[in-house]
Amino acid sequence: MKWCAGCWAGDDYALGVREVLDTQALNTRTTKEKTYHLIVSFHPEDETRLTPETFKAIEQRFAEALGLSAHQRHCGVHGNTENMHLHVAYNLIHPERLMRVEPWRDYIKRDRLCRELEKEYGLVIDNGRERARERGLGDRAAIVEAHTGCQSFESYARDQGAALLDLLKEARTWEEAHQAFARHGLEVKPRGAGLVVKNRHGRQMTKASTVHRDLSLKRLTARFGAFQPATGAMPESECRYEAKPLHKAPNRAGLWDAFQEQRRLREEAERAIRDKWKRKREELERRPLARRIRVNLTRLARQYEADELHAARMERPGAGNWLDFLRHKAAHGDETALAVLRSRSQEVPPENVRQLEERMRDREDFLAGKTAILENAALSARTKNRLTGMALMESLATGTTAKISKHGSVIYTVPGGGKICDTGKQISFTPDARETALAYMAAKWGVKRRTVDKLSGEVVYILNDGRKVLEQVGRNVFERPEALRRREQYRSRER
């Protein structure tokens, strides 16, 4: 969808663009950028909660927060990536005063508004600057953990900070300080105007003051004098940094070992390809060729090398990082991998894991029992090797596509274009997928009847075993029984 606001052109998008360009041309004083491009990205789980009216309301809130509500702007929403996102092009030239407005400290206003909108519209809570600041991680380390699902080196170094300071209390010289760092698999080096803490067994590094403020250059030189590099032999490291997964599920060990093996095989294959094409390029250098021919052949060899590396990566699509590995395994029917994905923020109890493993062993019987409700739909072998939820959805609506987010949510796109999101705790859906979502919930949880709760007055679905599932009518969300029980306990404590 697309729309424009603040323009005399009204709904005429192209004419509105012309109007903005004419307005900007009237300001000949400023030499700065006259257009402010804002991108608001949403999680895949949010697609079921976003409507055209919601997008316009969110854009209006950003315009007010940035002080640009009276300015011309053009907006567009599309989903050409995994995350649906909103583009807004604000004209920084005021349409009447023709003065350029600078959105000062806009990143703070944007971040604060994002946290407010997440609560108001029930969107996925993102980390944001405040959450990263609470954990004490820098922006780069937070990005690494968000995209890989593994502990960053900065986080590891901060974890070692307290024990490291205990050893440094007994140190009297720089040599003794270097030995204390070495025991924790670290080393300290000067860089720029300060110090950095480096991985002794790798290339990762971070600012020393980030690990602990007492490790800054000023405080360490006050104790030991001017910095001196290590000269003697260093002791063996008692611990060392490994990019371990952040997920808390107790059954992650087997999957982590499988991921390490996949990554090792992929690295070996890539190393062999690089060595092969390195030898070919060296052979080209030795051959008596014209310079232009040698340059063209070398460029062609590098292209062939890139193609082979891409093919090798595609053979093991889940070996890139830990999150991609879990998503790949879950997409191919591994319920345990899906449980580990969902355990990033909340630990998965061992009994739930055992239930999942039992379900995987009895997959065909489980699917046969579920699909008996759906007129004994015949499932192919490919369907039986997928997640049980995906198999149920496929038997409900043929042609439905599914993708798994980094949070472990399964997002279905039904043939009619509607969206259904199963997070494990909730099933949310767009209005045009309501009937399919209800059938999916009935097949997954066993719905007996729909009624109105006498105490709360809310619409609930009674399951076959007597449990209740809450339907949030205004938000198009079904909550699983466990979440409903916690909510009822919280309300009883309030009363």
N, C-alpha and C positions, 0 to 999 in steps of 0.2 A: 504494500500500500504506500501511497505518497500523498502529501498535502502541503500547502503553504499557509502561513499565518502572518498577520501584520501587514499584508499587501493590499493595495487598492484593487489589484487584479482578481481578488476573491479566489475562486477555485481553479482559475486558469493558471496551471503550473508554469507553462512556458512564458506566458506574459508576465507572471510574477518574477521569473528569473531576469527578464529584460528590465523590469522595474528596479530590481536590486542593483543591476549593473549601472543603470542611469543614476541612481542615488549615490553610488560609490564614486561615479565620475564627477559629481558636483563637489566632492571634497578633494581639493588639489594640494592641501597643505601637508597631510600626513604621508610619511614614506613607509609606514609599517603595514603589516598585513591587514586587510579590511574584512576578511571573512574568518569566522571562528568555526572550525569543524569539530563537532562533538560526536562521539560514538558511544552509545550505551549498549553494552553487551549483556545478554541474559543467559542463564543456564538452560540446558535442554529441558530440565524439569519444569521450567517456568512457562513453557509454551502452552500448556493447558490452561493457564491462568490469565493469559494475555489476550485482550480483545482490542479491536480498533479504538474503542473509547478509552481503554486503559493506556494505550500508546500515546494518544493525544493528551491525556491527563498527565502522564509522566513527562512528556515534553514541556508542557506548560509549567510544571513545577521546576524543571531545570532552568527554563527561561527566567522565572521569578528569582531563583536562587542566584543566578549569574548577573541579575540586573539587566536582562535583555528582553523583558516581556513586551516592551514597546517597540522592539526592533523587528525588521522583516526577517523571515527565516523559511527555509525549505526543508522538509522532513521526508524521510523514506525508511521503510522497514523491509528487510529481506533476510533470507536464511541461506545464503550461498556457502556458509561454513557450518560447522557443527553447532555453533551458537547463533541463535537468531539475534539480530542487533538492529538498533535504531540509529540512523544517521541524521544529524541536524546541522545545516549550514546557516549560522547566524550572520547577519550583516552587522558589523561593528559600527557602521556609520548610522547615527540616529536619523530617522527619516524626516524629521522636522528641523532639528538644530544643526544637522549635517556635521556633527562633531563625532570623532572616534571615541568609543567607550572601551576602556581596558578592564576586563574582568579580573581584578586584582585578587591574588591568592585563591584562584578558582579551584585548585585541586582540593583544598580543604573544604570548600563549600560543596563540591561534587561528592566527596567521600561521605560527608555528613548526611547529605540528601539521600545517597544510596542506602545508607543504613535505615533511614526513616521509611523509604519506599518499600524496602524488603519486609518490614513489619506490617505496613498498611495493606499491602497487596498479597501477603503470604508467599513472597518469593524466597528462593534459596538464599540463606544468609551467607554472604561472601566474607572473606577474611578482612579486607580493607586495611587501611593504614592503622586504625586503632588496635585491631586484633594483632597485627604484626608488631606493633609497639609494645603491647602487653607481653608478648612472647620474647621481646627483645631482639628479634631477627631483623636484619636489613632487608631492603627490597629484593636484592638479587637472591638471597638465601630463601626468602619466602616464595619467590617464583619457582626456584628449583624444586622445593618440596611440593608445591601445588601441582607442578606438571609431571613429576616423576613418582610422587608418593613415597619417597625415601628421605632419610635424614640428611640434611645438608652438612657440609664440613663446619660451617659457622655454628650450627646447633651443637655438633659434637664438641667443638672446642669450648663452647660455653658450659657444657655439661662437665668438662674436665677442669673448669676454672677454680672451683672451690678446693679440690684436691691438689691442684697445682700450687695454689697460694699457700697451702699447708707445708709443702716441700720448700717453697721459696722462703719461708720464715727462718729456716735453718741455714740458708745460703748466705755466704759472705762475699763472694766474688761472682763475676760474670761466668766463669767457667762452671761453678757449682749451679748457677741458674740454668745454663745450657743443659747440664745433666738432668735437672729436674724436668725440663721440657721434653727431653729425649725419652724419659721413662713413660711419658704419656703419648708417645708417638708424634711429638710436635717439635718444632724448632722455631726460634725467634731470630728475625733478621731485620736490618734497617731498610726502609723503603720510603723515599720521598723525605718528608719532614718528620716521620714517625717510625713506628715499628710494625711489623706484621708477624702473625703466627702462621707458620706454614706446616703443611702435612709432611712429616718426615719421610713417608713412604709414597708420596704422590706429589702432584703439582698444585693442589688446592691451597688457598691462603685466605686470610681475613685480617682485618686490623686488630692489633693487640688490644686496644682500648675497647673493642667490641666484645672480646672474650671476657674481660673484666677491667673496670676502670683503674684498678691498682696495677695493671700491666702496661700502662701508658709509658711513653719514652721519658716523660718528665719525672714520673715517680720511680721508675727503675734506675734512671741515672742518678737520682738523689740518693739511692741506696748503694749502688755499685760503682758509681762514677761513669765516665764516658764509656759508650758502648764498645765492647771488644768481642770479636767473633770467637767461636769455639776453636781450640787448638788441639786438645787431647782426644783420646778415644772416648766415644760416648757409650753409655750402657745400653743393653737391649731394651726395647720398648715393651713395657708390661701390658699395654693396650694400644690399639691403633684404630684409625678411622676406617669404617666400612659403611657404605651407603645402605644401611639397613632399612627395611620397610617401616613405615609409621603406623601401619594397620595393627590393630590389637587382637585380632581373632586368634585364638589359641591353636588353630589348625593351619596356620600360615606356613609352617616350617617346610612341609612337603612341597607346597607350591613354590616357595622361595628357592629351594634346592633345584627344582625343575627349571625355574627362570634363570638361575645362575648357569646351569648346563646349556640352556638354549643360547644364552648370551655368549658363552665360551665358544660354542660351535660357530656362531655367527661371526665372532671376531676372528676365529681361525680362517674361515672362508674369505673374509674381507682381506686379511693379511696375505693370503695366498694370491688373491687377485692383484693386490697392489704390488707384490713382489714380481709377479709375472710381467706386468706392464712397465715396471721400472726397468727390468732387464731389456725389454723391447726398446724403450727410449734410449737406453745406453747403447744398444746396438745401432740405433739410428745415428747417434752422435759419432760413432766410429766409421760409419760408411761414408765414402766420398760423394756427397750430394751437394747440389746447389743450396744456398742458404734458404731461399724461398721454399724450395721443395721440402727441406728438412723441417722448417717451421710448420708447414701445412700438415706433414705427416705426424709431427709431434702433437699438433692440436687434434688431429683425428684419433691418435692413440689415446689421448686423455678422454676424448668423448666415448670411445669404446670402453675404457676403464670405468667411467661413470655409469655406463649402461649395465655393465656386468655387476658393479656394486649394487645398483638398484635392484637387479634381478635377484641377487643373493639376499638382500634385505626382504624382498617380497616372499622368498621361500620360508622365512621365519618372521612373519609380521608381528608376533608378540614379543620378540626379543629386544625391542628398542629400549623400553624402560618398564619398570614394575607395573605401573598402571595399565599400560598398553597390553602387557602380558595377561593381567587379570581380566581385562575386557575381552581379549581374544579367547581366553579359556571359557569365560562365562558365555560368550556368544556361541560356543560350540558345546554347550550343555553342561558345563561344570558348575553345579550349584554351590559348591564350596568356594570357588573363586568369586562368585557373586556375593556370598556372605562376607568374605574377606574385604571386598570392595566397600561394602556397607559398614564395615567396622572401623572406619577411619576416625569417626568422632565418638563412637560408643562401642565398648567392648562386647563381643559376642559371647554369650554364656556357652560353656562346653556342651550342655545338654542340647542346645539348639543345633550345634555343629553335628552331634551324633544323629539327630533327627535328619539333617540334610544328607549325611552319608548313607543312612538307611534308605532314604528316599531315592538316592542315586542307584543303590543296589537293586531296588525294586522299581526302577523307572517304568518299565513296560506295564507292570501291574498297576502302578499308580495312574499312568495315563489312560489305561483301559478303563479303570474305575471312573475317572473324571469324564472321559468322553462318552461313557454310556449315557450320561445325562443329555449329551448333545447328539442324540439320535445315532449313537454308535458310529461316529465319524471315523472313517478309515484313515490311519496315520501312516505316512511313508516312513522308511527307515531314516531318512534325513531328518524328518520332524522329530522322531524319537531320540535323536542325538542332540537336540536343542534343549534349552531350558524348559522346564515344565510349563512355566507361564507362557513362553513363546508358543509352545505346542498347543496349549489350550486356546490361545488367541487365534492361531492359524486355523484351528478346527471351527472357531466361531465365525471368523471373517476371512475367507480365502483371499490372498493377495495382500494381506497386511504386512508391512515392513516394520522392522524393529532395530533399534540401536541402543547401546548401553553407554551411559555417561560415566565419567570418572568418579562419580559418587555412588555408583552401583544402581542407579535408577534405569529401568527399562522403559523406553519411550516408543510407543506403537503409533504408526500412522495408518489408519484404516483406509480402505479404497476410496471412500467418499472425501478424504482429506482431513478428517477429524483426528485429534491427538488424544492418546491415553497414556498416562504416566504412572508406573507402578514403582514406588520407592521402597516397598517392603512394609512400610508403616501406613502408607496412604495410597489410594488409587484416585487420581485426579483426571479430569477429562474436559474437553471442549464441549459446548452445548450440542454440536452436531454429532458427537460420538457418545451421547448419553446412553442410548439403548445398548450399544455394544459394550460399554463400560459396565452397565448393570449385569449383562449376561456374563461378562468376564468375572465379575465379583461373585456372582452366583455359582459359577463353575469352580472358582478357586476356593471360596470360603463356605459354600453350601448354604444358600439363602432359602429360608422357609417361607417368610412372608414379610410384607412391609406394613409398618404401623406407626403410630404417634406415641411417644413416650409420655406417660401420664404426669410424671414429676417435672420434667424439663420442657415438655411440649415440643420437642424436636423430632424430626422424622428419623426413624431407625429401621434397620432391617434385622429380623430375627433369623439367626442361623439355625441349622438343623440340630445343633447341640444346645440351643437355648441362649447362646451369647448374642449380644447386640452390636450392630455396626452403625455408627452415626453417619447420616447424610447431611453435609453442610450445603444446604440448598443454594445459598448465595454464592458459594465458591466452587460448586461442582466437585466436591471431594467426598470420598468414602474413607473413613478411618477404620483401621483394623481393630478388633475387640480389645487387644492389650492397651492400645492408646486410649480407648474409651474408658476402660477401667481406671487408668491413672487419672483421667480427667474427672471422673466421678468421685474418686477419693480426694482429689484436690478441692472440689466443690464442697464435699462434706466437711472438710477441715475448715473451709471458709465459713460455712454455716455455724 
